[in-house]
Amino acid sequence: MDEDAWRAFEPFRHFTGPNASNATRHRIIDDLLRERLSADRERRIILIGAGFDSRAFRLSGGRWLEVDEPQVFAWKEPRLPAAESPNPLIRLAVDFAAERLADRLAPFADPDPVTIVIEGVLFYLGEARIRELLRTLRAIYPQGEIIGDVMTLAFFRAFGQPIHRKIVELGASFELPARDLADVFAGEGYTQTGQHSTTQRAAELGLLPWYMRLMLRISRRFVDGYAVRVFEPS
């Protein structure tokens, strides 16, 4: 976090619940990856929309492929060089507006079981682009499980509006499918095999204020509406 990053974060500083949930989703995914790498240290991990993810440097094991826009890696690489990662790490720059992800990923196709992480991305895509992404991943990684954070439309309408207005001010916007993501994934040949509530886990870690912990007792929507989910090819 440099000074520009802290300035960008300042309008979000008071969003206690969302900030806790974002940190917790990352922790949940960390723990899921640790489980997989404990069983298979050579497992390939693909990060779609990797951003400033540092897991290849923090976790033990894995063959890592980070995928994101060229400008992201242009900023990231001088500060966290891939060559200095303790685990094998490749950064694949993709101009998502001008290039087909399928073409760029094709050299990294793998018929063996892999884990694909899509974090902080799905709720910006809308159903049509999610389905296109799933078709691409299924073709290139036929045994690839997907771990991603999922926000339901009901949760967003009930709890997500204030922070979303700040996101819109920065030029982005959520585009949540009306259908549950499990149904969208099922249409592309995936089955949901796990669900981990970010709000429940944040409470367990002591990150939520008392009134949000109370919400966990009275609102199923608050418990289940934002979660890390695991999908596997059917």
KELOLUM-893582 format. One line per 4 residues: number of its first residue (from 0); their letters; for each residue z negated, y, x negated of C-alpha. Coordinates in Angstrom, 1 decimal. Layout:
<recs>
NUM = a = Z/Y/X  ...
</recs>
This chain:
<recs>
0 = mded = 0.0/0.0/0.0  1.1/3.2/-1.6  0.5/6.7/-0.2  3.5/6.6/2.0
4 = awra = 2.4/3.3/3.5  -1.1/4.6/4.2  0.4/7.7/5.9  2.6/5.4/8.1
8 = fepf = -0.5/3.3/8.9  -2.7/6.2/9.8  -1.6/6.5/13.5  -2.5/2.8/13.9
12 = rhft = -5.9/2.9/12.2  -7.9/3.1/15.4  -6.2/0.2/17.1  -9.1/-2.2/16.3
16 = gpna = -7.9/-5.1/18.4  -4.2/-5.2/17.4  -5.1/-4.7/13.7  -7.6/-7.6/13.9
20 = snat = -5.0/-9.8/15.7  -2.3/-9.0/13.1  -4.6/-9.9/10.2  -5.8/-13.0/12.0
24 = rhri = -2.3/-14.2/12.8  -1.5/-14.1/9.1  -4.7/-16.0/8.4  -3.8/-18.7/11.0
28 = iddl = -0.4/-19.1/9.4  -1.9/-19.2/5.9  -4.2/-22.1/7.1  -1.3/-24.0/8.7
32 = lrer = 0.7/-23.7/5.5  -2.2/-24.8/3.4  -2.4/-28.0/5.5  1.2/-28.7/5.0
36 = lsad = 1.2/-28.0/1.3  -1.9/-30.1/0.8  0.1/-33.0/2.1  3.4/-32.1/0.3
40 = rerr = 3.2/-29.7/-2.6  7.1/-29.7/-2.9  7.7/-28.7/0.7  10.3/-26.0/1.3
44 = iili = 8.9/-22.9/3.1  11.4/-20.4/4.5  10.2/-17.0/5.6  12.6/-15.3/8.0
48 = gagf = 11.9/-11.5/7.9  9.6/-12.0/5.0  8.9/-8.3/4.5  6.1/-7.8/1.9
52 = dsra = 4.7/-11.3/2.4  2.9/-12.5/-0.7  2.2/-16.2/0.2  4.3/-17.6/-2.6
56 = frls = 1.9/-15.9/-5.0  -1.3/-16.7/-3.1  -0.9/-20.3/-1.9  -0.7/-23.4/-4.0
60 = ggrw = 2.5/-25.4/-4.0  5.7/-25.1/-2.1  9.3/-24.1/-2.8  9.7/-20.7/-1.2
64 = levd = 12.7/-18.9/0.2  12.2/-15.3/1.4  14.9/-13.8/3.7  15.1/-10.1/4.6
68 = epqv = 17.1/-7.0/4.4  18.3/-5.8/0.9  16.4/-2.5/1.1  13.1/-4.5/1.6
72 = fawk = 13.6/-6.5/-1.5  14.8/-3.5/-3.5  11.3/-2.0/-2.9  9.4/-5.3/-3.2
76 = eprl = 11.0/-6.9/-6.3  9.9/-4.3/-8.9  6.4/-4.4/-7.6  6.1/-8.2/-7.1
80 = paae = 8.9/-9.9/-9.2  10.0/-13.2/-7.9  10.1/-14.5/-11.5  6.3/-14.0/-11.7
84 = spnp = 5.5/-16.2/-8.8  3.4/-19.3/-9.7  5.6/-21.3/-7.2  9.4/-21.5/-7.2
88 = lirl = 10.6/-18.5/-5.2  14.0/-17.2/-4.2  14.7/-14.0/-2.4  17.8/-14.0/-0.2
92 = avdf = 18.9/-10.5/0.8  20.8/-10.5/4.1  22.3/-7.5/5.9  21.6/-8.8/9.4
96 = aaer = 23.9/-6.2/11.0  26.9/-7.0/8.9  26.4/-10.7/7.7  26.0/-14.0/9.5
100 = ladr = 22.6/-15.5/8.7  24.2/-19.0/9.0  26.6/-18.1/6.2  23.9/-16.8/3.9
104 = lapf = 21.5/-19.7/4.5  24.2/-22.4/4.1  23.7/-22.8/0.4  20.0/-23.5/1.1
108 = adpd = 20.6/-26.2/3.7  18.1/-29.0/3.6  18.1/-32.3/5.7  14.4/-32.9/4.8
112 = pvti = 11.4/-31.6/6.7  10.8/-27.9/6.0  8.6/-25.2/7.5  10.1/-22.0/8.7
116 = vieg = 7.8/-19.0/9.3  8.9/-16.2/11.6  6.1/-13.8/11.7  6.1/-10.4/13.4
120 = vlfy = 9.7/-10.8/14.4  10.3/-12.7/17.6  9.0/-10.0/20.0  11.7/-7.6/18.7
124 = lgea = 14.7/-9.9/19.3  15.1/-10.7/23.0  16.1/-14.0/24.4  19.8/-14.0/23.4
128 = rire = 19.1/-13.2/19.7  16.2/-15.7/19.6  18.5/-18.5/20.9  21.2/-17.5/18.3
132 = llrt = 18.6/-17.7/15.5  17.3/-21.0/16.7  20.8/-22.5/16.8  21.4/-21.3/13.2
136 = lrai = 18.1/-22.8/12.0  18.5/-26.1/13.8  22.0/-26.6/12.3  20.8/-25.8/8.7
140 = ypqg = 17.4/-27.3/8.9  17.6/-30.2/11.4  14.0/-31.3/10.5  12.6/-27.8/10.3
144 = eiig = 9.5/-26.9/12.1  9.0/-23.3/13.1  5.7/-21.4/13.0  5.7/-18.0/14.6
148 = dvmt = 3.6/-15.5/16.5  4.4/-15.2/20.2  3.4/-12.5/22.7  3.9/-13.1/26.4
152 = laff = 5.3/-10.5/28.6  2.1/-10.6/30.7  -0.1/-9.9/27.6  2.2/-7.1/26.5
156 = rafg = 2.0/-5.4/29.9  -1.7/-5.7/30.2  -2.8/-5.0/26.6  0.1/-4.0/24.4
160 = qpih = 1.3/-0.7/25.8  -0.7/1.8/23.7  0.3/0.4/20.3  3.8/-0.1/21.5
164 = rkiv = 4.2/3.6/22.2  3.4/4.2/18.5  5.9/1.6/17.4  8.6/3.3/19.5
168 = elga = 7.8/6.6/17.7  8.7/4.8/14.5  12.1/3.8/15.9  11.4/0.2/16.9
172 = sfel = 10.8/-1.5/20.3  9.6/-4.8/21.6  12.2/-6.9/23.6  10.2/-9.7/25.1
176 = pard = 11.9/-12.5/27.1  10.8/-12.8/30.7  10.5/-16.6/30.2  7.8/-18.3/28.1
180 = ladv = 9.0/-18.9/24.5  8.3/-22.6/24.9  11.1/-22.7/27.5  13.4/-20.7/25.4
184 = fage = 12.8/-23.0/22.4  13.2/-26.1/24.6  16.6/-24.9/25.6  17.6/-25.0/21.9
188 = gytq = 16.1/-28.5/21.3  12.6/-27.6/20.1  9.2/-28.8/21.5  6.0/-26.8/21.2
192 = tgqh = 3.5/-28.9/19.3  0.7/-26.3/18.6  -0.8/-23.1/19.9  -3.5/-21.0/18.1
196 = sttq = -4.9/-18.0/19.9  -5.1/-14.9/17.6  -7.7/-13.2/19.8  -9.9/-16.3/19.9
200 = raae = -9.7/-16.8/16.2  -10.3/-13.1/15.5  -13.5/-13.4/17.5  -14.6/-16.5/15.6
204 = lgll = -14.0/-14.5/12.4  -16.2/-11.6/13.7  -13.3/-9.1/13.8  -13.4/-8.1/17.5
208 = pwym = -15.8/-5.6/19.1  -18.1/-6.9/21.9  -15.9/-5.7/24.8  -13.0/-7.7/23.5
212 = rlml = -15.1/-10.8/23.0  -16.1/-10.3/26.7  -12.4/-10.3/27.6  -12.1/-13.7/26.1
216 = risr = -14.5/-15.0/28.7  -13.0/-13.4/31.7  -9.2/-13.3/31.0  -7.1/-16.4/30.2
220 = rfvd = -4.2/-14.0/29.6  -6.2/-12.3/26.8  -6.9/-15.7/25.2  -3.4/-17.2/25.4
224 = gyav = -1.1/-14.2/25.6  -0.8/-13.7/21.8  -0.8/-16.8/19.7  0.7/-18.5/16.7
228 = rvfe = 2.8/-21.4/18.0  4.3/-24.3/16.3  7.7/-25.8/17.4  9.4/-28.9/16.1
232 = ps = 12.9/-30.3/16.8  12.9/-32.5/19.8
</recs>
